């Protein structure tokens, strides 16, 4: 059918290949759920035809992006230095390595395998490693996530990122699924493969190496000093000690909006039935994305993990932070998602320091009120509305650290404004997804690391406002909101360095 439509347009010939471009599920009518495919074709253009006429045939041209990682000027005496090996740092390093610049990467946390052991140790002994945990280490925070790759940015470099992930071991379907994900189990191997590729191209990666300071082309770290030509700060959104250092150094930093809230857990089977009706068994683990906006403030789902687990994500002692993750098969019993409320600058004092303290104070309150031993505070939906901590979870079992939780009134942890908007949101979401606000749904607190609370200001050339050799990059610098956008930002920073020469 696709070939017939292309031929009918009379503008193409020599059809070389056809492949799935996008696959999605249309579940608007539960009685008539459809799989929707868009098909791409490689063909020669034989005649000019307007985009409007092509659109009438349901055809859209998609020129292939060609990224040229080549140094435009002379190679500098010292290599570029990248701080952080999350998505932004990885793709920046990969691009610079392919250009022959032999980048040096320092990462405060450990390699993937050691990192997994540290996370497992914390879950068993409650001994938190401050530099190797769910937030810090090879792959960044995304390594312990669902590996979701959907993004709101419309940049052709996204296709390059998806293809690269596939080249390093991700499933090919991420290139066409409307909601692509890798899964934390596969993503760990992908990160290791990217590490090996960078090293094979002449790059050097130093784990367990923390940036302490930098000045005049020298970075001072916990494992020695490194001279650099360009310094890329791909530090991640939880590097609060680095934020403090940059503020003391006079770096141009502003506070920005972010969001806080809870993780909500349902049985995955309940979500499947609500989304797909009687056809729930045919389409795998269902996901959702919901939001509501009222009085200039939003409440919305974030990082929804079908068949996943709520994970302990703290990077500071005596705090509780939660996030979500799931493996590639998404075959866990529960579905979980952050439901968070928009926090504006005026809500916390409008300064970078007050933004960070706003998050930290909530994390400390969650730790203390849940017992002071890294248990997470949990509460049923019913108790949350009644402002009490009475009912133990029964039908839905909390997945945080295998049930290491404490029934706690989350109203006493989160600000009243946040709780009011969560309650408003849950009621609205219950009107969209049947059973979403059922009495026995479980809330786990607190979700505070949805994005960076600050932005390190930079120019259109991607370098810091007051230092042409320093490049704030990715989510931690305030310029991305997930794996894809962070990876693209890393590529953009690399291209800027290459163009500078």
N, C-alpha and C positions, 0 to 999 in steps of 0.2 A: 504493500500500500504506500509506504514511504517513497519507494522508487517511482511509482506511478505518479505521485504528486509532484516529485521533482521533475520528471520528464514533462509533465503537463505545463510546468512553468516555462519550458523551452529556453532555459538559460544555462543548463548544465549538461555535461557529457563525461564519458570515461569514469564511470562510478567505480571507485577503488575499494571502498569498504563501507559497511554499515555497522553501527554499534549502538548500544543503549546509551543515551546521553543523560536521561533523568528518569528515575522511577519513584513514584509516590503512591500513597493510598488516599483515595477520596472516600471518606467515611461520613459525609454529610447526611446521607440517607442510610440508616442502619440496615434497611431491608434490601438495599442495592449498593453494596460497597464495591468499588472498582479499583483495580490496579491501573494506574495511568503511566504510560511510557511515552517519553520523547525519544526519537531516534535521530542520530547524527549520521551524516554521510560525508565521505571525502570524495570530492569530484572536481573536475575542471570547470571553470566559468567560461562559457562560450559567447555570452552576449550580456550587455548591460541591462539591468532591470532594477527599477526603484525598490526601495525597502517596503514601500506601501503596497506595491503589487505582489512582492514576495509574501508579505504578511497575509494577503488575501488567500494564498495557497497554504497558509500555516507554516511558512518557511522563514527562517532567520539565519543570516550569515554570521558565522563565528570564526573570524580569522584566528589562526593559532598564534599564541604568544611565543616569541623567541627571546629568552633572556640571555644576554651576553655578559658573562662575568669576566670582564677583561679590564686590566688596569689601564687607565687613559694616560697617565703620566709616568714618571720614573718611580721605580720601587724605592721606598724609604729604607733607611739603614736599619730601623727597628720595626718589628712586626706590629700589626694591630693587636690589642689586648681586649678580650671580651670577658666581662664579669657576669657570670651566670650562664647555666646550660639548660635553661628551659626552652620552649619553642622559639622565642625571639633570638636567644643566644645561639641555639643550634643552627638555625637557618642562616643567621648572619655569618657564623663561622664556616658553614658549608659553602656559602657563596664566596667568601674570601679565600678559602682553601682552594676552591676550583679556579680562582684567579691567580693562584701561585703565590699568595702573600704569606703563607705559613703562619696563620694566626695562632696566638696563645689564648687558651681559655682557662679561666680559673672558676671553680665552683665550690662554694663553701661546704656543700654536702658531699656525700659519698657517691660512688658508682652505683648502678642499678641494683646489683646483687647484694651489696653491703647495705644499701638503703632498705631493701625489703626485710633483711634481718633486723635492722634497727626498729623498723615499724612494728614488726612482729614481737620484738622484745618489749616494746612499750605496751603493747596490748596485753602481754602476759605479766610483766613485772611493774608496770607504771613508771619505769625509769625513762624519762624523756631526754633524748639527745637533742640539744638545742640547735645543732647545725645539720643533722641528718634526720629527717622526719617527713611527714606527708607534704610539707611546704618546700623543703630544701633538699637538693640532691639532683642527680642526673635526670633530666627530663622535666624538671620543675614540678609545680603542683599538679600539672596535667598527667603525670605518670600514675598518680593515684586518683584517677577520675574515670569517667565513662569514655574518655577519649573522643568526646563529641566534636565534630568538625563543621557543623552548620554555623554560619556567620551572617551578620547583617551587612558586611561590607561587600561592595560590588567591584572587585578588583580582579582582573584577569590573572594576576599572580596566584590566586587561589587554586586555579587548575594546576599550576606548577607545584604548589605545595602538596596537593592531593596525589599527583603523579609521583612525587618524591617519596611520600609515605608508602605508596605501593611498591616502589623500587626497593625500599628498605624493609619490606615484609608485611605491610598492611594488606588486608583483603582488597581485591580489585574492585569490589562493589562500592567502596567509598567514593569512587569517581562518578557514580551515577545515582546513588541513593539520595533522595531529597533531604533526608536527615542522617547523614553518614556518621558512623562512629567506629572506633577501632577496638575499644575495650582495653581495660588496664592490663590484662594478661598478655595481649599481643603487643600493646604499646611499649612495654618494657623491652621486648626484643628489638623493636624498631629503634628505640633510643640507643641501644647497644650497637646496632648496625650503623647508625649515623655516626656515633663515636668512632667506630673502626674506620669508616670512610674518611673522616676528617684527618685522622692520624695517618692514613695511607697516602694522603695528599700533602703531608708535611706539617700539618697542624699539631699542636701539643695541648693536651688537656691535663690539668692538675686539679684533682679532687681534694676535698678536705682543706681547701685553701681559701681563706676569707680576705677580702679587701679591707685594709685598715685605713689607708689614706692614699692620696696621690698628689703629685706636684711636679710641674716642669718635666713632664714626660717620663716620670717614674711612679710606678704603683708599688706601695708598701703593703705586703700581705703577711699572713700568719706563717707562710712558708718561704719567705724571702722576698726580694725586690725584683721587679720586672720593668725594663725600659720599653716604652711603646711609642708608636707613631700616632695612633688613634686609640682612644679608650672608649669602649662601648659599655654602657651601664644597663645591662639586661638583668636587673637584680631581682625581679619578681615583686609581687605586691605585699609580701610579708617581711621584707628586709628593713625592719624598723630601725635597727641600729645604724644601717647605712643611711637611711633617711636623716637620722639625727646628726651623723657626721656631715652630710651634705649641707644641712641647715647651718651647722656651726661654721662651715667653710664659706657661707654666703652664696651658695648655689641658688639660682632663681627657681623657687618652688612655690606653688600656690595650692591651697586646699581645693578639693573638688567634691561634688556630690558622690555618694555611694549608697549602698542599701544594706539593711540588716533585717534579720528575721529568724525563722526556724526551718528545720527540715520536717516535712510532713510525710508520714508513711501510711500507705494503703496496702492491702493485699493486691498483688499484681493481677490476680484473677478478677478482682472487682473492677480494676481499671480497664482490663481487656473487655469485660462485659459492657461497661459503661460506654466505651468508645466504639465497639464493634458489634454489640448486640449478640444475637444468636450465632453469628459468624466468628465469635471471639477465638475459636480454636484454629482458625485458618490463617491468621495474619501475624502470629508471633506476639511478642511482648509489646503492648501499645504504649506510646508516649503521648504527651500532651504539652501544650504551651498556652497558658492562660494569663490574663491580666485585667486589671480594672483601674480606671483613673477617676479621681474625684477631688475637687477643690485643689487643682494644680499639684496633686501628689499621686504617685502610682503605687500599686501593690501587684506583684506579679510572680510567676514561677520562674525559676532559674536553675539551670543544670539539672534537668529532670533525668533520673536514672532508672529506666525500666529494669525490673529483676535485679536490683542493686542492693547496696549496703550503705548505711550511714557510717562515715568514717571519722575517727578522731583526728583533727587537723591542727592541733595547737603547735606553736613553735616557741612558746614561752612557758616557763614553769608557772604552776598554780593558775592555769586558765583552762577553759573548755571552749573548743571551737569545733564545729561540725561541717562536714562536706559530704558529697555523695560520690560513689563509684559503682561501676558494674563491669563484669567481664564481657567478652565478645558475645557469648551466647545469651546474655541477659536472662539467665534461667533461675535467678534467685526468687524466693517466695514473695518478697515485698517490692513494691515500687516506692521510690522516694524522690522528693524534689524540694529544693529550697523554695519557700514562699517568703518574699522579702518586701520591705517597704522602703521607698525612696527617702533618703536622708539628705536634706539640703544644707548648704553652708551655714545658714543662720541657725540651724538646729543645734550646732555644736560649737559655735564661736568663730567660724570662718578662717581659722589659722591652721596651717599644717599640723602643728603640735596638738591642737585641740581635736582635730580630726582623728589622729592616731589614738589619743587618750579616750575618745568616745568609744572606739572599738574595744580598746584594752579593758576599760572599766566594765563593759558588758561581759567580756570573757572571764574576768575575775569574779564577778557576781555569780555567773553560772557555775563556776568552780566551787565557790563557797556554799551557795545555797543547795547544791546537789550533794554536799557531804565533804568536800575538800580532799577527795582522793581520785580525781579525774573521772568520776562517774558523770554521765551527762544527765541534765534535767529532762525528764519526760512528763507528758501530761496528755490525758485524753482530750479530744475536742470538746466534749461535754463539760469537763472540769475547767477547761480554759475559759469557756463562756461564763461559768458560774464563779470563777475566781477562787478555786479551791484545789487542793492536792489530795484527792481521796481515792479515786479508782485506779487499781493496778491494771496494766494492759493485759488483755486476755486473748481475744481472737487474733489480734495483730501483735506479734512479738517484736519489740524493738531490736534492731539489728546492730546498733552501736556497740562495738567491742563485745559481741556475743551476749548482749543483754546487761552489760555493766552500767546500769542506769539507776536513777533515783526519782521517784515520783515527787515532783516539785511544781509549785505554782509559777509558771513562766511569766505571769503578770507582774511578779515581784522582781523579775530580772530585766525585761525589756521596758523601755519608756512607755508611758500610757499612750502616747500618740501612735507608736508602733503597734501596740496591742490593739488599739481601736481599729487601725487600718487592716490588721490581720483578720480581725473578726468580720469586718465589712467584706474583705476579700473572700474569706471562706464561704460566706453566705452567697455572694455573687457567683463564685465558682461552683457551688452546689447546684445552682440553677442551670449551669452549662454542662456539668458532668455529674450524672446521677450518683448520689452517695458520697460525693467528695467531702461534704461536711458532716458525715455520719458521726454519731456520738462516740464511737470507739476508735476513730481514727487517731493516730499517735503523732504528737508533736515533740520534736527533740531540739534542744537549744544548745548553743546559739550559733546562727550562721552570720558571720561578720566579715568574711574575707571574699565577698563577691567581686570586688575590684579594688584597685589602689585608692586610698583616700586622698592622695596628692598627685600633682602633675609637675614634673621637672620641665621647665619651659625650654623650648628649643626653636630654632629658626626653620624656615622652609627647606633649608639644606640639611635638616635633621641633627645639627650639632647644637650644643647648649648655648644659650643666649650670651653667656659671658666667657665661653671657652670653645674655640673652633676645633679643638682636638678631642672634645668629649661629646659622646653621642648617647643621650638618654634614649632608651629603646624598650619597646614592648609594654606589657601590662603593668609592670612595676613602676615605669616612668609615666604612666597615665595615658598611654597611646594605643591600648588594645583592650579587648574584652573577651579573651578566649584563645584557644590554641591557634585557630586559623589567622585571626587578625594579628596575633603576636608574631607568628611566623612571617606573615607578609611585612610587618613592620621591620623585622630583622633583615629581610631581603632589601627593603628600601634603604635602611641604614648602610648595608654593605655596598649597594650601588652608589650611594653618596660618597662613601670612602674611596671607592674605585674611580669615580669621576674626578675626585679631588687630586688623585695621584699621590 
